[in-house]
Amino acid sequence: MAEVHLFSYTKDIERVCAAAMRSCYSPHSSTTLLKGVEGELPMDRERASSLLKKALELGHLDVLEHGSMTFDLIGVSRSCSHQLVRHRLASYSQQSQRHVKITRSFGYVKPPKLDGVKVPMEFKGYRMDLTFEDVIEFCKEAEEAFLSAGVPAEDARYVRPNAAMTNITMTVNPRELLHILSLRCAPDAQWEIRDLAWGMYSCAKLVAPTIFSRLGIEDRYESVRALRERIDSRLEGVRGEFEGARAGEEVEIPLDGLLEHEVRAFVTKL
C-alpha cells in the first residue's frame, strides 16, 4: 500500500501566487498586496481565487511557480520512482538501497494483473511453476546469500527487482505539478504512478482548490473528469475537518474504492 503525505507547502499558497500575479499590474509590491493596502481589494481567499482563475484562463501560469509543495511518497516501487524522477523540474531525495540495510525484509509492490498467475519455467534442467511471490523470495534469498559470502551490500543489491519498495521525498511547484498530473493521471499512464498521481492531486486540491480546480486533459479523457469529480466529492467531505484542524495535525483523504490499487493520502495542516 502506497502513502502520499503532503507535509510541507507554502502557507496561504493561493494568496501568495495571487499577490505575485496582481503585482504585475499594480504599483504596489506583492508583499504589500498580501498584507493589504488602500486602493486595492483585500487579498482574501475570494480575491485570490478570482485572480488565479483569470491566470489559468489566460495561461499566465508562471505565477504558480511562487508556491511549493513537498510530498513524502512511501511504499512505491523502484519502477515507479524511476518514472517519477524523469520530471526534472521537481526535486527528489530517495531512500538509499546502499546504506539502508533492509535486504531480506524489503517490501515489494505487486502488479494486480500478476495476482494468482503461475507460469511454468525451466532452469538448468529443473521444471517448476513460479508465482510472482516465488521470484521475489528468490531475489531476497539470493541477496542475503551474496551478503553472507562477503559481497558488499552495494553490489549484492543488484539482484533486487524493480518491484522493491522505496520511499522518496518530492518538492514541486504547482505549475510543474499540474504538468505532471496531466501526464500521469491519463488512462494510458502506468497503473502505479497513475494512482500515485491521483493521490498527489487529492492532497494538492485540498490546500489549493482553485489552482487544481481541473486537469488540462479532461477535455480528452471523460474518465479523468469523472474520477476527478469523485475525488473532489470526497475532498468536500474532509474540507471542514481540515479547516478546523490544529497546526501539525494530519488529515486523511479517503480514496478507498477509487483507484486500481490502494493509496492513502494525507495532508498536514500548517
Backbone hydrogen bonds, N-H to C=O, Kabsch-Sander energy under -0.5 kcal/mol:
donor,donor_aa,acceptor,acceptor_aa,energy
2,A,262,E,-1.4
3,E,74,I,-2.4
4,V,264,R,-3.1
5,H,72,D,-2.1
6,L,4,V,-0.5
6,L,266,F,-2.9
7,F,5,H,-1.1
7,F,70,T,-1.3
8,S,70,T,-1.3
10,T,68,S,-2.2
13,I,10,T,-1.0
16,V,12,D,-2.4
17,C,13,I,-2.2
18,A,14,E,-2.2
19,A,15,R,-2.4
20,A,16,V,-1.9
21,M,17,C,-1.9
22,R,18,A,-2.8
23,S,19,A,-1.9
24,C,20,A,-0.5
24,C,21,M,-1.4
25,Y,22,R,-1.7
26,S,23,S,-0.6
33,L,29,S,-2.5
34,L,30,S,-2.2
35,K,31,T,-1.8
36,G,32,T,-2.3
40,E,37,V,-1.8
44,D,42,P,-1.9
48,A,44,D,-2.7
49,S,45,R,-2.8
50,S,46,E,-2.1
51,L,47,R,-2.3
52,L,48,A,-2.5
53,K,49,S,-2.2
54,K,50,S,-1.6
55,A,51,L,-2.2
56,L,52,L,-2.5
57,E,53,K,-2.1
58,L,54,K,-2.3
59,G,55,A,-0.9
60,H,55,A,-2.4
61,L,59,G,-2.0
63,V,60,H,-0.9
64,L,61,L,-1.7
65,E,62,D,-1.6
66,H,63,V,-1.1
67,G,64,L,-1.1
69,M,172,V,-2.2
70,T,8,S,-3.4
71,F,69,M,-0.5
71,F,170,M,-3.4
72,D,5,H,-2.9
73,L,71,F,-0.6
73,L,168,I,-2.7
74,I,3,E,-2.7
74,I,72,D,-0.7
76,V,166,T,-1.9
78,R,162,N,-0.9
78,R,164,A,-1.7
79,S,162,N,-1.9
81,S,77,S,-2.4
82,H,78,R,-2.1
83,Q,79,S,-1.1
84,L,80,C,-2.3
85,V,81,S,-2.3
86,R,83,Q,-1.2
87,H,84,L,-2.0
88,R,86,R,-1.6
90,A,87,H,-1.5
91,S,171,T,-2.6
93,S,169,T,-1.8
95,Q,167,N,-2.8
100,V,96,S,-1.3
101,K,99,H,-0.7
102,I,100,V,-1.5
105,S,102,I,-2.5
106,F,103,T,-2.0
109,V,163,A,-2.4
114,L,111,P,-2.2
115,D,112,P,-1.6
117,V,114,L,-1.7
119,V,130,L,-2.7
121,M,128,M,-3.4
123,F,126,Y,-2.9
126,Y,123,F,-1.9
128,M,121,M,-2.6
130,L,119,V,-3.0
130,L,128,M,-0.6
132,F,117,V,-0.5
135,V,131,T,-1.7
136,I,132,F,-2.2
137,E,133,E,-2.6
138,F,134,D,-2.3
139,C,135,V,-2.2
140,K,136,I,-2.2
141,E,137,E,-2.5
142,A,138,F,-2.6
143,E,139,C,-2.3
144,E,140,K,-2.3
145,A,141,E,-2.3
146,F,142,A,-2.3
147,L,143,E,-2.2
148,S,144,E,-2.4
149,A,145,A,-1.5
150,G,147,L,-1.7
151,V,146,F,-2.5
155,D,152,P,-1.7
156,A,152,P,-2.6
157,R,153,A,-1.9
158,Y,155,D,-1.6
159,V,156,A,-1.5
160,R,157,R,-2.0
164,A,161,P,-1.7
165,M,107,G,-2.5
166,T,76,V,-2.6
168,I,73,L,-2.6
169,T,93,S,-3.0
170,M,71,F,-2.6
171,T,91,S,-2.4
172,V,69,M,-2.6
177,L,173,N,-2.3
178,L,174,P,-2.3
179,H,175,R,-1.6
180,I,176,E,-2.7
181,L,177,L,-2.8
182,S,178,L,-1.8
183,L,179,H,-1.0
183,L,180,I,-0.8
184,R,180,I,-3.0
185,C,181,L,-2.1
189,A,186,A,-1.9
194,R,190,Q,-2.2
195,D,191,W,-2.1
196,L,192,E,-2.1
197,A,193,I,-2.4
198,W,194,R,-2.0
199,G,195,D,-1.8
200,M,196,L,-2.2
201,Y,197,A,-2.7
202,S,198,W,-2.3
203,C,199,G,-1.7
204,A,200,M,-2.7
205,K,201,Y,-2.9
206,L,202,S,-1.2
207,V,203,C,-1.2
208,A,204,A,-2.1
212,F,208,A,-2.0
213,S,210,T,-1.7
218,E,215,L,-1.9
220,R,217,I,-1.0
221,Y,217,I,-1.9
222,E,220,R,-0.5
225,R,221,Y,-1.6
226,A,222,E,-2.5
227,L,223,S,-2.2
228,R,224,V,-2.6
229,E,225,R,-2.2
230,R,226,A,-1.7
231,I,227,L,-2.4
232,D,228,R,-2.6
233,S,229,E,-1.8
234,R,230,R,-1.5
235,L,231,I,-2.3
236,E,232,D,-2.0
237,G,233,S,-1.0
238,V,234,R,-0.7
238,V,235,L,-1.1
239,R,235,L,-1.3
240,G,236,E,-0.6
242,F,238,V,-2.5
243,E,239,R,-2.7
244,G,240,G,-1.8
245,A,241,E,-0.6
245,A,242,F,-0.9
248,G,269,K,-3.6
249,E,246,R,-2.3
251,V,267,V,-2.9
253,I,265,A,-2.9
255,L,253,I,-0.5
258,L,255,L,-2.0
259,L,255,L,-0.6
264,R,2,A,-2.4
265,A,253,I,-0.8
266,F,4,V,-2.9
267,V,251,V,-2.3
268,T,6,L,-2.4
269,K,249,E,-3.2
